Amino acid sequence: DLNDNGENKTPVVRFSAVSALETSHKAPITDVQWLPQTFEVTGMGLPVENKMKVSVQIATCSPDCTIRFWDVRLANLLIHTPLDKRQTDQKTPITACSIPETFKHLDRTWKPLFRVSLPKIDTKGEYVPLKFSFEHYTCSTEIDTENKWTENLPDYSQLRMPLTEKLKAMEDVNTTFFVGTESGEIVYTDWKLESDESGRPRSAKPLLCFNTHQWLVNTVQRSPFFKDIILTTGGWNFAIWKEGVMGGPLVVSQYFEQECTVGCWSLSRPAVFFIGKQDGSVEVWDLLKNSSEPLQLHAHISNTKITCMKPWAVSAKQHFLAVADDLGVLRVFEIPKTLYVPSRHESLSIKKYFELETENLKDYLRRKEIWTKQKKEVEELKKMDRKQ
């Protein structure tokens, strides 16, 4: 009920529950994502089937060096109370202040299901996460999201956490994910917990870490067309990665004069993405036209830095880009036809482009290994000459 604010006022959506202070993040939350309705995770991070086919878990990250997983359902311990039977026949009540009681069972008591830290690979300490991205997991059984919301809307206040041992483990869910850090690193790690020597759960060491951006990472976003292609922005450059390619990014831009403050993929063109800058400008990039400079530059859209950009397809003939800045101003631009209508075979062409860049990276790494070996041999020969 949003009518209590008056006709000429912006409606306010009020929160329904607050997490427990002692188990909340100790620094600002910088990213939050729902897990898809195709699976859920246990307290050890193991993927299991989601029988409800409703998103019930959330992941958050913060510069307090943790990524936390939360469940919005009522815990097992609270099931089978005398009130349950009466409550199941009632709709979620609305209080006099128009605050829904959907998540009242969580208010001030909500604790994370488990937390993941990011221990550094070669040294002591931990990486400081700011943004993260999971793989877009889709199961073999399609979920009819279009009809699901029109038929039986889920009442989250009545959802219960099932017993973990009764859920089927899902081996095909990819539990590794990308994390962007406060220092500009891109970390690739696993959210599943492992047991230490005493049997206590602990976070695994990250698989990879690349210091690509030199400064705060503000975007880690997967392509809407290729689930293994990731765009990252931070510091004064952007990069494009392919999951499974462990040698580094496929594409790294030059260092720009202005800091890259946000990036996002086009929803309709696989080769196109947008980059927002510190000086309030927005760049349009097309990898099939030029990977070294932008296709278009829209200078000084704002007098301050761009903080967020979201594309939206209203129809097949009308696409928008919402752009927000550091002063709280929101602007909505209409994307021209040339930037939302894909060229012929664009998806196939950009796929071949990524495959070519993958081979180029592998070739570079092979040559680098040979150069390193040759350099080491030369240094050893010089040492032997000095001894003689």
C-alpha angles and dihedrals in degrees: 000000000000099000096094091080096069130248098279099045129089108253116246123220108211124210119251100204141010124212119246111276096226094054099037125103114284093218135037116300106243101181136022129181136174116232109238121261089246094083145356133211135236127229088274093051096254113150114238135173118284104220093183094056088216126118105251104156133072133195122207133181134199142175086256083091096252140106111203131199119211134190120209096201129098111269122250092248091066097050122108096031117151091251095057096081093051093044095053089066094053133078119237106278124234117220125226090262091057091249109143116229093213093121099026089125088065100045112126090343101067111127129181118260088226139330133229125209127194109228112194115257102228106013141039121276134047138275115250110232123212105160135014142182133204125201114266097250117200123181128219091251109071117227113223098224093166095063098028094077095045096052113038115006109204116243101216092196088068099046117112131201108246123225107273095221090061094057123090116242115239112218097181097063112108107228096182117097144172123256128190116209142209091253096051098262124141108216125193113201146147123254093205112105122230130204122251125217092282093048096253117138117253138169118263122242111263116261096223142005128189123184093215106143105036091212143043113331108223103171133046105162133159122224113258087223103043118036092201097053116090131187117208129183131185141129110005102329146043132226138197120215136190117214110236093031100104101181098080141278121336092219129025119179124221118264110274128211091237123056117252104237102176142357137192139178125243112254095219108028117060093201097049131085137159129232124198120206141209092248093058097260128131124213126202115210128195112187093197092056101039133343095189101057137022123269090222136011120203102192125209099354082161134019090233137042123300109244105178139011127188125179121209133188109215092177140336088278103039127058128170137196117208112206124191127190139202093265092060095255117144122204127183119205128191111233113228120242094251090061099047103036108079120227119246111291090357093148092053093044095052090045089056089046091056090046090052092049089050091055091045090053092049090049091050091050091050091051091045090053091051092048091049091050092048092048091051091051091051091050091050090051090051090051091051091050091052091051091052 
